[in-house]
Amino acid sequence: MIIQNIENMLFRKVAPFTIRHIKRPNLRSKDQVARKVFDQTAREFQAAPPITLHFPDPLLMAGIWSIIRESFIVNAKERAVHEAVAAAVSYLNECPYCVDVHTAMHASASGNKHLPVKEHKNHDPKVAHAYKWASATLSPQSDDLKHVQIAVADVPQVFGTAIAFHYTNRMVNIFLDKAPMPMPAASSGVMRAFSRASLRFFGKRIVKLDGAPGDFITDPGTIELPSEFSWASSNPNVAGSFIRFAHAAEAAGREALHEDVRSLVIAHLNQWNGEQTDLGRGWLEDLIAPLDPGLKPSAQLALLTARASWQVDNKIISDFKKINPEEKALVQATGWAAFAAVRRISSWLPMPS
């Protein structure tokens, strides 16, 4: 109990100090949806900043929590696999916060301090195959992506975990500091090692937590499962979580972003095949040039969120806030753009056979 109380203090009172650009979430909020998310995360995971930073839009927060829950948390016996996938995707998206957290949590779940890269071969083959596959999720033509060495029954959760973290990495890069805990010199090698060791210690309890599949907080609305997520259809609970996530993200986009901005982002992503952006922002300036000047700050933020979230800086945020100062709009705009990116990534994931 003492250890859990310390863990709660770290995640709920200390870790939120890493949140940037928006206020720290009110974990005592009386909003019904937010309250249900906080209660469920407290039982089955933690009220961690990558989830709670979405607090300005409770429906979006419930949406991202639903796919993390059904893909990543439910079925705790597979947690070592899911943590390896989360870490692999976080490396791809240059998200140091998530790399540290999920490298440490993988060690807690697997008992192996090293991720299953080539120089560390003493791994469960199931974990190694999932890590190798996840490491190719931005390479749609890669044999490693196409030749899935994952049991068909496990595909919805493994694929769902990858997509959940392609989304989460983008939001974390924008709204959280590089280190999971606010400490002096937190990004230094010594302090990152200390942080990982602490997370491994507390992670031993967290990775054993589980939840009943399909315990959803929100209604899915009237939409069906988008075709890009059809690989989830064999697992009704993972599919249901993606329906809810898509419903919340699309609603957020309609509320926060002009139709012209959303159309521009989608048209650009439809031509994207996982490659990195060019150095500099010339590509960005060219894309937004035809837009009305009043729409350019939103377009810059959305395109960078989707393609290069680590480049979203204070000026990009400030320019957006000049046209829409509401925190809800900022979370909605970035959330929709991150969703648009993962919808594109999901479209090139192979259907299991």
C-alpha positions as CSV (number, residue, x, y, z in Angstrom):
1,M,0.0,0.0,0.0
2,I,2.8,2.4,0.8
3,I,4.5,1.7,-2.6
4,Q,1.2,2.3,-4.4
5,N,0.6,5.5,-2.5
6,I,4.1,6.7,-3.6
7,E,3.3,5.6,-7.2
8,N,0.0,7.5,-7.1
9,M,1.7,10.6,-5.9
10,L,4.4,10.4,-8.7
11,F,1.9,9.8,-11.5
12,R,-0.9,12.1,-10.4
13,K,0.9,15.0,-8.6
14,V,4.5,15.1,-9.9
15,A,4.3,13.8,-13.5
16,P,1.7,16.4,-14.6
17,F,4.3,19.1,-14.1
18,T,5.8,17.8,-17.4
19,I,2.7,19.1,-19.2
20,R,3.3,22.1,-21.5
21,H,1.0,24.6,-23.3
22,I,-2.1,23.7,-21.3
23,K,-3.1,23.6,-17.7
24,R,-2.6,20.4,-15.7
25,P,-5.7,18.2,-15.6
26,N,-8.2,18.5,-12.8
27,L,-8.3,14.9,-11.6
28,R,-11.3,15.8,-9.3
29,S,-13.4,17.1,-12.2
30,K,-17.1,16.5,-12.0
31,D,-17.4,16.0,-15.8
32,Q,-19.0,12.6,-16.1
33,V,-16.9,11.3,-18.9
34,A,-13.6,12.6,-17.4
35,R,-14.6,11.2,-14.1
36,K,-15.1,7.7,-15.6
37,V,-11.8,7.8,-17.4
38,F,-9.9,8.8,-14.3
39,D,-11.6,6.1,-12.2
40,Q,-10.9,3.4,-14.8
41,T,-7.3,4.4,-15.3
42,A,-6.8,4.4,-11.6
43,R,-8.0,0.8,-11.4
44,E,-6.3,-0.6,-14.5
45,F,-3.3,1.6,-15.2
46,Q,-2.5,5.0,-13.9
47,A,-3.9,8.5,-14.5
48,A,-0.8,9.2,-16.6
49,P,-0.2,12.5,-18.5
50,P,-0.2,11.0,-22.0
51,I,-3.9,10.2,-21.4
52,T,-4.8,13.0,-19.0
53,L,-3.4,15.8,-21.2
54,H,-6.5,15.3,-23.3
55,F,-8.6,16.5,-20.4
56,P,-9.8,19.7,-22.2
57,D,-11.8,17.4,-24.5
58,P,-13.1,14.5,-22.3
59,L,-14.6,12.7,-25.3
60,L,-11.3,12.6,-27.0
61,M,-9.6,11.5,-23.8
62,A,-12.1,8.7,-23.5
63,G,-11.4,7.8,-27.1
64,I,-7.6,7.4,-26.8
65,W,-8.0,5.7,-23.4
66,S,-10.4,3.1,-25.0
67,I,-7.8,2.1,-27.7
68,I,-5.0,2.0,-25.2
69,R,-7.1,-0.1,-22.8
70,E,-8.5,-2.6,-25.3
71,S,-5.3,-3.0,-27.3
72,F,-2.5,-2.5,-24.8
73,I,-3.8,-3.2,-21.3
74,V,-6.5,-5.9,-21.5
75,N,-4.9,-9.4,-21.7
76,A,-2.1,-8.7,-19.2
77,K,-0.3,-11.9,-20.0
78,E,0.8,-10.4,-23.3
79,R,2.0,-7.2,-21.8
80,A,5.7,-7.8,-22.6
81,V,4.7,-8.0,-26.3
82,H,2.6,-4.9,-26.1
83,E,5.4,-2.9,-24.3
84,A,7.9,-4.0,-26.9
85,V,5.6,-2.7,-29.6
86,A,5.1,0.6,-27.8
87,A,8.8,1.1,-27.4
88,A,9.6,0.3,-31.0
89,V,7.0,2.7,-32.3
90,S,8.2,5.4,-29.9
91,Y,11.7,5.1,-31.3
92,L,10.3,5.6,-34.8
93,N,8.5,8.8,-33.8
94,E,11.5,10.2,-31.8
95,C,9.5,10.4,-28.6
96,P,12.1,10.2,-25.8
97,Y,9.4,10.4,-23.1
98,C,7.6,7.3,-24.4
99,V,10.9,5.5,-25.2
100,D,11.9,5.8,-21.5
101,V,8.6,4.8,-20.1
102,H,8.0,1.7,-22.4
103,T,11.6,0.5,-22.3
104,A,11.3,0.4,-18.6
105,M,7.8,-1.1,-18.6
106,H,9.0,-3.8,-21.0
107,A,11.7,-4.7,-18.6
108,S,9.1,-4.9,-15.8
109,A,6.9,-7.2,-17.9
110,S,9.5,-9.4,-19.5
111,G,12.3,-9.5,-16.9
112,N,14.7,-8.5,-19.6
113,K,16.3,-5.0,-19.4
114,H,17.1,-4.9,-23.1
115,L,14.7,-4.5,-26.0
116,P,14.8,-7.3,-28.6
117,V,17.3,-5.7,-31.0
118,K,19.9,-7.7,-32.9
119,E,22.6,-7.4,-30.2
120,H,20.3,-8.7,-27.5
121,K,18.9,-12.1,-28.6
122,N,17.8,-13.7,-25.4
123,H,14.1,-12.9,-25.9
124,D,10.9,-14.7,-26.3
125,P,10.5,-15.1,-30.1
126,K,6.9,-13.8,-29.8
127,V,8.2,-10.5,-28.3
128,A,11.1,-10.3,-30.8
129,H,8.8,-10.8,-33.8
130,A,6.3,-8.1,-32.6
131,Y,9.2,-5.7,-31.9
132,K,10.6,-6.3,-35.4
133,W,7.2,-5.8,-37.0
134,A,6.4,-2.6,-35.1
135,S,9.8,-1.2,-36.1
136,A,8.7,-1.4,-39.7
137,T,5.3,0.3,-39.3
138,L,6.6,3.5,-41.1
139,S,7.9,1.4,-44.0
140,P,4.8,0.2,-46.0
141,Q,6.9,-1.6,-48.6
142,S,9.0,-3.4,-46.0
143,D,9.1,-7.2,-46.0
144,D,9.2,-7.0,-42.2
145,L,5.9,-5.2,-42.2
146,K,4.2,-7.4,-44.8
147,H,5.3,-10.8,-43.5
148,V,3.6,-10.7,-40.1
149,Q,5.0,-13.3,-37.7
150,I,2.2,-12.7,-35.2
151,A,-0.6,-15.2,-34.4
152,V,-3.8,-14.2,-36.1
153,A,-5.7,-14.0,-32.8
154,D,-3.1,-11.5,-31.5
155,V,-3.1,-9.2,-34.5
156,P,-5.9,-6.8,-33.3
157,Q,-4.2,-6.1,-30.0
158,V,-0.7,-5.9,-31.5
159,F,-1.7,-3.7,-34.4
160,G,-3.9,-1.7,-32.1
161,T,-1.0,-1.0,-29.7
162,A,1.2,0.2,-32.6
163,I,-1.5,2.6,-33.8
164,A,-2.3,3.8,-30.3
165,F,1.3,4.8,-29.8
166,H,1.8,6.3,-33.2
167,Y,-1.0,8.6,-32.0
168,T,0.2,9.0,-28.4
169,N,3.8,9.8,-29.4
170,R,2.6,12.8,-31.5
171,M,0.6,14.2,-28.6
172,V,3.4,13.6,-26.1
173,N,6.0,15.2,-28.3
174,I,3.9,18.4,-28.3
175,F,2.5,18.5,-24.8
176,L,5.0,16.8,-22.5
177,D,8.6,17.4,-21.6
178,K,11.2,14.9,-22.9
179,A,11.5,13.1,-19.5
180,P,8.6,11.4,-17.7
181,M,9.4,13.1,-14.4
182,P,10.3,16.8,-13.7
183,M,13.8,16.6,-12.4
184,P,17.0,18.7,-12.6
185,A,18.9,17.7,-15.8
186,A,16.1,15.2,-16.5
187,S,17.3,14.6,-20.1
188,S,20.8,13.8,-19.1
189,G,22.1,10.2,-19.4
190,V,22.4,9.8,-15.6
191,M,18.9,11.1,-14.8
192,R,17.3,9.1,-17.7
193,A,18.9,6.0,-16.3
194,F,17.6,6.8,-12.8
195,S,14.1,7.5,-14.2
196,R,14.1,4.2,-16.1
197,A,15.1,2.3,-13.0
198,S,12.3,4.0,-11.0
199,L,9.8,3.2,-13.7
200,R,10.9,-0.5,-13.7
201,F,10.4,-0.6,-10.0
202,F,6.9,0.8,-10.0
203,G,6.1,-0.9,-13.3
204,K,6.2,-4.3,-11.7
205,R,2.7,-3.7,-10.3
206,I,1.3,-1.7,-13.2
207,V,2.1,-4.3,-15.9
208,K,0.2,-7.0,-14.0
209,L,-3.1,-5.0,-14.0
210,D,-5.8,-6.1,-16.3
211,G,-9.4,-5.1,-17.2
212,A,-12.5,-6.8,-18.5
213,P,-12.7,-6.5,-22.3
214,G,-15.3,-4.2,-23.7
215,D,-15.9,-2.1,-20.6
216,F,-16.5,1.1,-22.6
217,I,-17.1,4.6,-21.2
218,T,-18.7,6.3,-24.2
219,D,-21.2,5.5,-26.9
220,P,-19.8,4.9,-30.3
221,G,-22.1,7.3,-32.1
222,T,-23.5,6.2,-35.5
223,I,-20.2,5.6,-37.4
224,E,-18.9,2.1,-38.4
225,L,-15.4,0.9,-38.1
226,P,-13.3,2.9,-40.7
227,S,-11.9,0.6,-43.3
228,E,-8.3,1.6,-42.4
229,F,-8.8,-0.3,-39.1
230,S,-10.4,-3.4,-40.6
231,W,-7.6,-5.6,-39.2
232,A,-9.3,-5.0,-35.8
233,S,-12.7,-6.5,-36.9
234,S,-12.0,-10.0,-35.6
235,N,-11.8,-8.6,-32.1
236,P,-15.1,-6.8,-31.3
237,N,-13.6,-5.0,-28.3
238,V,-10.6,-3.6,-30.1
239,A,-12.8,-2.7,-33.1
240,G,-15.3,-1.0,-30.7
241,S,-12.5,1.1,-29.2
242,F,-11.4,2.3,-32.6
243,I,-14.9,3.2,-33.6
244,R,-15.1,5.3,-30.4
245,F,-11.7,6.8,-31.0
246,A,-12.6,7.7,-34.6
247,H,-15.9,9.2,-33.5
248,A,-14.2,11.4,-30.9
249,A,-11.3,12.5,-33.2
250,E,-13.5,13.4,-36.1
251,A,-15.8,15.4,-33.8
252,A,-12.8,17.2,-32.4
253,G,-11.5,18.0,-35.9
254,R,-14.9,19.4,-37.1
255,E,-15.0,21.7,-34.0
256,A,-11.5,23.0,-34.0
257,L,-10.3,23.1,-37.7
258,H,-11.7,24.7,-40.8
259,E,-12.8,22.3,-43.5
260,D,-10.1,23.7,-45.8
261,V,-7.4,22.9,-43.3
262,R,-8.6,19.3,-42.8
263,S,-8.9,18.7,-46.5
264,L,-5.3,20.0,-47.0
265,V,-4.0,17.7,-44.3
266,I,-5.8,14.6,-45.6
267,A,-4.7,15.3,-49.2
268,H,-1.1,15.6,-48.1
269,L,-1.3,12.4,-46.0
270,N,-2.8,10.5,-48.8
271,Q,0.5,11.0,-50.7
272,W,2.7,10.1,-47.6
273,N,4.3,6.7,-47.4
274,G,6.1,7.0,-44.0
275,E,9.1,9.0,-45.1
276,Q,10.6,11.7,-42.9
277,T,10.0,15.3,-43.8
278,D,12.7,17.4,-45.5
279,L,15.1,19.4,-43.4
280,G,13.7,22.8,-42.6
281,R,10.1,23.8,-43.2
282,G,10.0,24.7,-46.9
283,W,7.7,21.8,-47.5
284,L,5.3,23.2,-45.0
285,E,5.4,26.7,-46.4
286,D,4.7,25.4,-49.9
287,L,1.7,23.4,-48.7
288,I,0.0,26.2,-46.8
289,A,0.7,28.9,-49.3
290,P,-2.7,28.7,-51.1
291,L,-4.7,29.0,-47.8
292,D,-6.3,32.1,-46.5
293,P,-3.9,33.8,-44.1
294,G,-6.2,33.3,-41.1
295,L,-6.1,29.5,-41.7
296,K,-2.3,29.1,-41.9
297,P,-1.5,28.9,-38.2
298,S,-4.0,26.0,-37.9
299,A,-2.6,24.3,-41.0
300,Q,0.9,24.6,-39.7
301,L,0.1,23.0,-36.4
302,A,-2.0,20.2,-37.9
303,L,0.6,19.3,-40.6
304,L,3.5,19.3,-38.2
305,T,1.6,17.3,-35.7
306,A,0.9,14.7,-38.4
307,R,4.3,14.6,-40.0
308,A,7.0,16.0,-37.5
309,S,5.5,16.4,-34.1
310,W,8.9,17.0,-32.5
311,Q,9.1,20.2,-34.5
312,V,6.0,21.8,-32.9
313,D,7.6,24.6,-30.9
314,N,6.3,27.6,-28.8
315,K,5.9,29.8,-31.9
316,I,3.7,27.3,-33.7
317,I,1.6,27.0,-30.5
318,S,1.5,30.8,-30.0
319,D,0.4,31.4,-33.6
320,F,-2.4,29.0,-33.2
321,K,-3.5,30.5,-29.9
322,K,-3.7,33.9,-31.4
323,I,-6.6,32.7,-33.6
324,N,-8.1,30.3,-31.0
325,P,-6.9,30.7,-27.4
326,E,-9.0,27.9,-26.0
327,E,-7.1,24.9,-24.6
328,K,-9.8,22.6,-25.9
329,A,-9.3,23.8,-29.5
330,L,-5.5,23.2,-29.2
331,V,-6.0,19.6,-27.9
332,Q,-8.7,19.0,-30.5
333,A,-6.7,20.3,-33.5
334,T,-3.6,18.3,-32.6
335,G,-5.7,15.3,-31.7
336,W,-7.5,15.3,-35.0
337,A,-4.2,15.7,-36.9
338,A,-2.5,12.9,-35.0
339,F,-5.6,10.7,-35.7
340,A,-5.4,11.6,-39.4
341,A,-1.8,10.5,-39.5
342,V,-2.5,7.1,-37.8
343,R,-5.4,6.5,-40.0
344,R,-3.0,6.7,-42.9
345,I,-0.4,4.5,-41.2
346,S,-3.2,2.0,-40.4
347,S,-4.2,1.9,-44.1
348,W,-0.9,0.2,-45.1
349,L,-0.9,-2.4,-42.3
350,P,-1.4,-5.9,-43.8
351,M,-4.6,-7.8,-43.3
352,P,-3.9,-11.0,-41.3
353,S,-4.4,-14.3,-43.1
